[in-house]
Amino acid sequence: MKKFIYSLVLVFTLAVSTTNVSAANNNKEPKTEMTAEQKVQFDKIVNRVEEIRNMDKSNLTRDEKKALRKELREMKDKARAMSGGVYLSVGAIIIIILLLILIL
């Protein structure tokens, strides 16, 4: 019975804490402006994405399509890094919460 109560408390705590974490991300903080160099790089990324989007991909081989997808993923990561901010996945947030619960 004691284990059941502890398990129930753990589930309830995780349910409430994940709601609080998602609610905490809605705060409006001023965004930092990009430098001129970052804007140029960002424009290059946007132009390349548009080129890829407008390409006729039906004539490409499987390896070429795979290379395009990889290039798009890399450009997406660069664009996220330029925009600033820290991105945590849901799994990472859950692991952090569990570690905090175990430590405290």
N, C-alpha and C positions, 0 to 999 in steps of 0.2 A: 504494500500500500504506500509505503514511504517513497519507493522508487517511482511509482506512478505519479505521485504528487510533484516530485522533483521534475519529472519529465514534462508534466503539464505546465509547470511554472516556466521551464525552459522554452517550450513551444510558444507560450503566451509572450514571454519576453522577446523572443526573436520576431514574432509577428508585430509587436508594438515598435520595436527598435527599427525594423526595416521601414515602417511607415514614417517614423520620425526622420530617418535618413533621407528618404525621398522628399519629404516636406521641407527639409532643411536646404535642399538644393535650389529652391525657388527664390532665394534672395537676389535682389537686384544690386549687383556691384558694378561700379563703372569699369568698362572694358578699357584696356590699354590700347593705345594707337600703335599701328605698325609703322616701322621706319620705312623710308623710301626704298631701301634695298629689299626689305621684306615684301613691300607692295609689288615691286617688279617681279620678284620670284613668284609671288602668289598669282600675278597676271599670267606668267609663263605657264604655271600649272593649269590655270583655268583654260588657257588657249589650247594646251595639249589635250586636255580632257575633251574639249569640244571637237578637236580634230579626230580623236579616237571615236567619239560618239557618231560623227558624221561619216566615218569610214564604211566601206562595203565589206563587211566581215564574212560574207558568204564564200568569198574566194580564198580566204586565209586557211592555212593548214592548222592542224591541232596545236602544234608547238608555237606557232605565231599567236594564236588566240591565248594560249597559256601565258606567253610573254607579255601580251597586252594586259591581261588581268593582273599579273604581278606588278607591272608598271603602274597601273591604276591604284593598286593597294599601297605602293610606296609613295605615290603622290598624295594619296589621302592622308597617310601618316604624316608627311611633311606639312600639309596644310593644317592639320590639327595641331602640330607642334608650333607652327607659326602663330596660330590664333591664341595660344597660351592656355593656361588652365591645366588641371590635373584630372585625368579621366580614370575612374576606378570601375571595374566591372562589378556586377552583382555578386559574383563568386568571391571576389577579393573583399568586398564589404562584409559578406557573411563570415569569412575567415577572420577578419579583423575583429568583428563583434564577438565571435566565439573565443578568440584569444583574450580579449578584454574580460570576458565573463570568467574564464578560467583563472586569469591572473588575480582578479578582484575577488 
